[in-house]
């Protein structure tokens, strides 16, 4: 039995309670982005020729390293966009802006280029000092990794100390003595800094970074576990434009011809409307029309008068044993009184001997430490699905004493 149901985008959100997104988004987007696929293939081909020219002509190591960063991040960006993964796309686009600024800042500047390259000694020292997780490895693995890191630390120690002596202790934090905004402004790139700040909200974990995965309404807030497609829509033209602008800057500062790759990227960027429309269709079919049913405490009353508490996950169709709440005795007494229950073996939830079940909506319960998840129909009705689960909760009477605690016999 699968723990998580899959999202079927052909089912209207009001009838779908799937909680796991697999390849559905990518497949749905792929079918709606066919007109952009040729543009993407053209861009990929042109980028291959452009990068080969660049590697053959580049004489500045720092510029070559920055382009290496940017080329890999561009490939990650495209993959994330085609999967609707807005969070990864935002983080990667943020990096592409930094690569663009850094390239413009150091190109043709020997001192700045040297600072950039020298900073790798700081990275090597940081790696060599990482010891905390080594005990997770087997003994032989741990010894080899410790030896590798120690050697990396020894080999980079002189370069590291020379860099600190030359550039000061602030060099440990950043290779440049100027912040990103100042570097951008010196190269006329400050106009995109607000976009960079927006994309940074995902990386920095701010509230705005949850765009596309949290929805607030009149009822409970819905937290979606899956791709932020709304963020992908925003990111699409920005990340691609940052990389296009980098290609332009490379041509302006070298003899590498960027006209074909820039034209190809412009055609891809012009397809934003197609991308936006496809994403909005998929996103609409991912969000439920109403908040998913909450996890609910279930009280089971057996024919002999015994009781057990469970936690029921309606969206999963699963239940597990739970510890009784502090006021369990009062709830159990009231539930039995409601049903006119006597422990004579005649009171059951159905003809198959299942117990009477009571959903206690206002009472949180803690699951047993080693409890196993079981199909809900083992305790509730034989075939409980999203719609019957919703009906199960919506048709119950309310116990006035316990707020939203209500007893309910099994229903088909």
N, C-alpha and C positions, 0 to 999 in steps of 0.2 A: 504493500500500500504506500502510495506517495504521501509524504508528509504535507507537501504544498500542492494545491491545485494550480493548474496553469490558466493563464488569462486567454480567453477566446475572444478575439476582437470582433468576431462576427455576431456576438451576443450583446444586446444593448446593455449599457452600464447598470440600468435599474434591475436587471436580472442576473448580473454577474457578481460573484463574490470571490473570485480567484485572488490569491494573495502572493503569487510569485510570477515574475516576468522572465521568460526564457528568451528564445529567439524570435518571439512574436513581433516585437517592435522592429527589429532589423528586417525581418521578412516583409512586414507591412510597408515599411518605408521603401525598401528596395523596389517593390512593385510600383510605387508612386513616384519614384525618382529615376525612372528609366530614361527620361529625356535629358537628365543631367549626367547619366552614366558615360555617354560619349564625350561630353565635355571633360569629365574627370579623367577618362582614359587619355584624351589629348593632352591634358595638363601633365599627367604622369610621364608620358613619352617626352614631352618638351623639357620637363624637369630633369630627366635622365641626361639629355644632351647638354643642358645648361650646366648641370653639376660637373659633368666630365670636363667641360671647358674650364670651369672654375678651378678644379683640382689641378689641371694641367698648367694653369697660368699663375696661380696664387703663390706669392713669395712671402707673405706676412703670416706667420704661424698663428698669431692671435685671431686674425680674420678668418683663417681656415678653420680654427676651432669653433668660432661662433657660427659659421655656416654649417658645420657638422651638427651642432646643437639644433639649429633652425631646421635643417633638412629632416632630421629625425622627428622633431616636434611637429613638423608639417604633416608627416605621414601618420603620426598619432592623431592629429587633429582631424584629418579626413576620415580615418577609421571611426573615431568617436562620433563625428557628425552623422555618418551613415548608420550608426547604431542608435542615434538619438540620445547619446550619452552627453548631456549638456555640461555636467560637472567636470568630466575629464576634458571636454572641449574648452571650457572656460579656463581651467588651469593651464592648459597648453597654449591657448591664445595669449594669456597673460605672459607666458614665457617668450612667445614670439615677439611681443612688443619689447621686452627686455633685450632680446637678441638684436632687434632692429636698432634700438638706441645704442647699445654697446658697440655694434659695428660702426655706426656713424661716428661714435665718440673716439674710437681708437684708430680707425683707418688713417694711415699716413702719420700717426703720432707715435714715435718710437718709445718715448717714456711711458705713455699710457699702455702701449702694447706690451712693454716689458712688465709693468705692474700686473696686467691681466694674466700673463703667462706664469709669473712668479707665484701667483696665489695658489697654484696647484700644490705647493709645498705645505700650505695650510691644510688643504684637503687630505693630503697624505698623513700629516700628523694627527688629524682628527680620526682617521681610520685606524691608525696604529694604536690609538688610545682606547679604542672600543674593546672592552673586555667583558662587559656585563653579561652578554648572551653566550659566551663561549662554553659555559657548562652545559648548554643544551646539546652540544655535539658529543659524539662518541669519543673515547679517549684518543684514538689515532687521528681522527678528524680535528679534534681540539688542538692537538700538538702541532699538526701541520698548519692550521690557521693561525695559531699563536706565533709560530715561527715566521709565517709570511708577513704578519702585521708588524712584528718586531723588526724584521729586515726593512720593511717599508719605512718605519720610523727612523731607523739608523741612517738609511740612505738619504732621507729628506731633511735630517736634522740640521745640517750645515746651511742648506738653502733656506730653511725656515728661519733660522736665527739671523742670517744675513738680511733677509727680507724685513724682519722686525727691527733690526738695527737701522736699516735704510729708510723704511717707511713709517715706523712707529708702531705702538701696540694696537692702534685702531685698525691696522691691516688684517688682524685676526678676524674682524667682523665683516669686512668688505674690501674687495680689491681696489675699489675706487675711493678717492678722498672726497668725491662729490656724490650726492644722492642721485637717484634715478631721475627725479623731476628736473634737477639742474642740468643733468647730462642731456635730457630730452630737449630742454629749452634751448640749449646752446646749438642744437642741430635742427631747430624748427619743428620738433615733434611733440611739443607740449599739448597740441590740440587734441591728441588721443589719450592724454593722461587720465581723464575722467573715465574713459572706457576701461583703462587699466585698473583704476580703483574699483570699478564695478565688478570686474572679473576677479579681483583679489578677494572679494567678500567670501567666495567659496573656499579659497585657500585658507583664509584667516578664521573661518568658522563663525562669521557674524550671522545675525538673523537673516539678513538679505540673501545670504548664500544658500538658503533653503528654497529659493525661488523655483517653483515647478515641482516641489516635493511635499509642500505643506499647504493645505487649503483650510481656511477659516470661514465659517458660516454661522448660521443661527444655532446649529447644533454643535456636537463635539467636533474638535479639530481633527482633520484627516491627515495622517502622516503616511505618505506613500513610500514604500520601499521599492525603488526602481529608478529608471532614468529621469533626469530633469529635461524633458523635451522643450519646455518653455525657454529654458536657458540655452539650449542648443540653437533655437531659432535666433536668439539675440546674438549668439557667438558666431554663427555662420559667416556673415559678411566681414566681421571684425578680424577674426583670426586669419582668414584668407587674405585680407587686405594688408595686414601686417607683413605677411610673408611676401606678397607682391611688391610692397614698398622696399623690402630688403633686397629683392632682386634688382629693382631699379637703382638702388644705392650702389650695389655691386658694379653695375655697368658704368655709373657716373664716376666711380673711383678706380676703374680698371678698364681693360680692353675686352672684357667678356660681353658679348652681345646678348642682351636680355629681352629683346623685342618680342620674340616668339613666346617665351614663357610668360611675359607680362600680358600679352594679348590673350593667351590661353586662360590665365588666371582671371582676367577681366570677364571673359565669357562665363566662367564658372561662378564668379561673384554675381553676375547679372541674373543668375538663376535662383537668386534668393527667394523670389516670390513663389516659385515652384516648390522649393524646399519648405518654405513657411506653410504653404497650404497643406502639404503632405503631413508635416509635423502636427499641425492643428487637428487634422482628422484623427491621427493616431492618439493624440493626447486626449481628445474628447472621449475616445472609446476606452481609455485607461481609467479615468476618474469615475468612481461610482456616483450615481445620482444622489445618494444619501450616504451618510457615514456607515462604514461596515458595522455589523453587529458586534457588541463588545463581548469580551470574555465574561462568563457568567457563573456565579456559584450555583451549584445544584445540590439540593437535599434529596436523598433517596430514602423512602420509608418502605421497609420490607414487611412481608406478611407477619413475621413473628414480632414486629414492633421495633426491630433494630433499625438503626439509621447509619448512613454513610454520606460524607460530603465529597463532592467532585468539583473540578473546574472544567467548564465546557467552553470549547473554542468553536463557535458556530461556523466561522469561515473555513475552518479546517475539517469540521465534522469529527472532531476528536474530543475525548474526555480523559481526565486523569484524576487519581485520588487526591483529596485535599484535606488539610487539617481543619477541624471544626472551628468556627469563629468564637470569640469570647461569649457572645450571647446565643450560642447554639441551642442551649436547653430551652430558652424561651421560644425561639423560632420553631423548634421541633414540636413543642407542646401545642403551639397555636396551629401549626399545620395539621397535626393529628386531630385536634378539636374540630377544625374546619371539615375534615373528611368523616367525622364521627368514627374515628379509627379505634378498633379494639384488637389487641394482638391475638386473634383467634385463627389466623392463617387464611382468612377469607378476603382480606383487603389487598388487592394487587392492582398494578397499573394496567395489566392486560391479561388475556387468557394464557399467555406463555410464561407467566410467573414473574414478569418484570415488576419492579417496585413502583409505587406512586412517586412521582418526581415533582419537586418544587423548585422553581427558579427563584433565587434570592438576589435581585438585581442591585440592591443597595449595600450589599455586604461583601467586602473583599475577603478572599481566602488565600491561604498559602499552600502550595502543592507539597505533597510528601517528598522527602529527599530522593528516594529511589523509585518513585512511582513511574509506571509505564503508561504511555498514551494508548488508549484503546478506541475503537470505532464508537461514535456516539450512539449508534443504534443498539449497542450491547446493553445500554441503560435506557435510552429513549426509544423512539419509534424505529422500526426496522430500516426505513429508508429516509433518513433525514437529510435534506438538501438545503440550499440557501433560502428558497422560498418558504419551505415548511418551517425552517428555523425562524425566519422572520415572523411567520404566522404564530409559531409557538410562543414567542415573546409578546406579540402585540395583542393577543386575545385573552391574556391572563387578568384575573381580578387582583386588586391591590390590597395588601394588608395595611390597614391604617396605622397600626402600631409600629410597623417596621418600614414605613416609607414605601418602597417599591418591591417588597417581598410578596410573591404570589404563588399559591399552589396550583398545579396543573396536572391533570391526568394525561396519559399518553394519547396523542391524537394522530390520526392518519392524514 
